[in-house]
Amino acid sequence: MFRQLTPDERQALADRLAAQGVTSEQFTQAQEQARAIGEALARAYGEAVGRTVTPVQFITEVLGVEGAGRLLACALREVTGRPDLYRDL
């Protein structure tokens, strides 16, 4: 089952990213972008399967937990312009 990061996990991730030069603004922007991508994917998937699908359902049914992290990693790469971030997380 999919779960959100706890506040401590989110802070630890933010700290690791900050150590690599990612600002809190970039992290926030990437989170918002990943959320928007997840919502768009859920809508498209829902249309394809003929039912309403929430972003959490889409991630659980299609991407899995690791896939949800990949959305954020992709958004971070785009926001920061650093293609190596996923490897370093």
C-alpha positions in Angstrom: 0.0 0.0 0.0 1.1 3.5 -0.8 2.0 5.9 2.0 3.2 9.5 2.2 6.6 10.3 3.7 6.5 11.1 7.4 7.6 14.6 8.4 10.9 13.1 9.6 11.4 11.2 6.3 10.6 14.3 4.3 13.1 16.4 6.3 15.8 13.7 5.9 15.2 13.8 2.1 15.3 17.6 2.1 18.5 17.5 4.1 20.1 15.0 1.6 19.1 17.2 -1.3 20.3 20.4 0.4 23.7 18.7 0.9 23.7 18.3 -2.9 22.9 21.9 -3.5 19.1 21.6 -4.0 17.3 24.5 -2.4 14.1 24.2 -0.4 12.3 26.2 -3.2 13.5 23.7 -5.8 12.3 20.8 -3.7 8.9 22.4 -3.1 8.6 23.2 -6.9 9.5 19.6 -7.7 7.0 18.2 -5.2 4.3 20.4 -6.8 5.3 19.3 -10.3 5.3 15.6 -9.3 1.9 16.1 -7.8 0.6 17.6 -11.0 2.1 14.9 -13.1 0.5 12.2 -10.8 -2.9 13.9 -11.1 -2.6 14.0 -14.9 -1.5 10.4 -15.2 -4.4 9.3 -12.9 -6.9 11.2 -15.0 -5.6 9.6 -18.2 -5.5 6.1 -16.7 -9.0 6.6 -15.3 -10.2 7.5 -18.8 -8.5 4.5 -20.3 -10.0 2.0 -17.8 -13.4 3.8 -17.6 -13.5 4.8 -14.0 -12.4 7.6 -11.7 -8.9 7.0 -10.4 -7.2 9.1 -7.7 -3.5 9.8 -7.9 -2.9 7.5 -4.9 -4.9 4.7 -6.6 -2.9 5.2 -9.8 0.4 5.1 -8.0 -0.6 2.0 -6.0 -2.1 0.1 -9.0 0.4 1.1 -11.7 3.6 2.7 -10.5 4.1 1.2 -7.0 5.8 3.0 -4.2 9.2 3.2 -6.0 7.4 4.7 -9.0 6.0 7.5 -6.9 9.6 8.4 -5.9 10.6 8.4 -9.6 8.0 11.0 -10.3 9.6 13.3 -7.7 13.1 12.4 -9.0 12.1 13.3 -12.6 10.6 16.6 -11.4 13.8 17.3 -9.4 16.0 16.7 -12.4 13.8 19.1 -14.5 13.7 21.8 -11.8 17.4 21.7 -11.0 18.7 20.8 -14.5 20.8 18.0 -12.9 20.2 14.6 -14.5 22.3 12.8 -11.9 20.1 13.5 -8.9 18.1 10.2 -9.1 21.2 8.2 -8.9 22.4 10.2 -5.8 19.2 10.0 -3.8 
